[in-house]
Amino acid sequence: MGNLLKVLTREIENYPHFFLDFENAQPTEGEREIWNQISAVLQDSESILADLQAYKGAGPEIRDAIQNPNDIQLQEKAWNAVCPLVVRLKRFYEFSIRLEKALQSLLESLTCPPYTPTQHLEREQALAKEFAEILHFTLRFDELKMRNPAIQNDFSYYRRTISRNRINNMHLDIENEVNNEMANRMSLFYAEATPMLKTLSNATMHFVSENKTLPIENTTDCLSTMTSVCKVMLETPEYRSRFTSEETLMFCMRVMVGVIILYDHVHPVGAFCKTSKIDMKGCIKVLKEQAPDSVEGLLNALRFTTKHLNDESTSKQIRAMLQVQQASSCLIFMTDGMTRPRVILPEDLSLEGNRGNLISSGKE
């Protein structure tokens, strides 16, 4: 029946429904050139995630150095601990640049005339799978980053030390590898709660703005179609049973959420309005039917990294579905210049005003 199957003979509520074989799709000759380019980027994704997951930070060394500013030995110990970590952070940032270019290449392939976005997904299944893999990596990276305040603590200490040495007209060897311009870009990147999602959102918006002759609907329809593909596979037992592992289930959920966020940033009125081609109620319902521990991070991504959730055009029902439950356990780990995370509980979260604006009660 092929890797990409029509689930229904007609469209329900004007949403396209497909089953996309994320596990086995292989490139055709027409896809191979772009597929090889993207594959060369994605082959490094697992090592990036493993390196990030193993990132422990230099918290104790930094704390000792700050508490004993006149102890030269402790200052050197902290600096020697931080420098290799900054090199690792640079690697993560440089990978985000490669990922940004890869996404733009995929969007160009999956939205170009004469085919519709739906036809592209049917014909170019391997490229659609790579698109999904980029989104899957992105949410995994951001989940790990949000839970590791040591990243920003280490980089802040690095920048303060560099600035202090510039005042004293000192040049440090690491500046040859991470110069001031690179450090500024890295600082902006890591200041984001979800830096990889922000990178993909910016890349998608840049793609749309640079391709003015291409209707924006080509891009948004590609995203909404991918969302519907994931939703149908998740909510239909017959299709879920085709997954060979639980990881494929999580893969599908992460991709669905990632595509929704991209759509919400690119579409002029977003994913939550009544005219949206994304069945937001259905997508949220599918997530809430899973084990809470496995999807809370994804629900938080919808709560705090989308653009239009708090618009007046968003229905009260959708807002209620995404409302943080008071009985939930800890949702987010934040840092306030400390070397260990602060625990932010649901009652401390503000959903109004700036998205993701977190109000701490000081609980630790």
Secondary structure, DSSP 4 states (H G I P E B T S, - for coil): --SEEES-SS-BTTB--EEE-TTT----HHHHHHHHHHHHHHTTHHHHHHHHHT---SHHHHHHHHH-TT-HHHHHHHHHHHHHHHHHHHHHHHHHHHHHHHHHHHHHHHH-TTS-HHHHHHH-HHHHHHHHHHHHHHHHHHHHHHT-THHHHHHHHHHHHHHHHHHTT---GGGGTS-HHHHHHHHHHHHSSSHHHHHHHHHHHHHHHH-TTS-HHHHHHHHHHHHHHHHHHHH-HHHHTT-SSHHHHHHHHHHHHHHHHHHHHHSSS-SSSTT-SS-HHHHHHHHHTS-HHHHHHHHHHHHHH-SSTTSTTS-HHHHHHTSPPTT----EEE-SS-SSPEEE-GGGB--SSSTT-B------
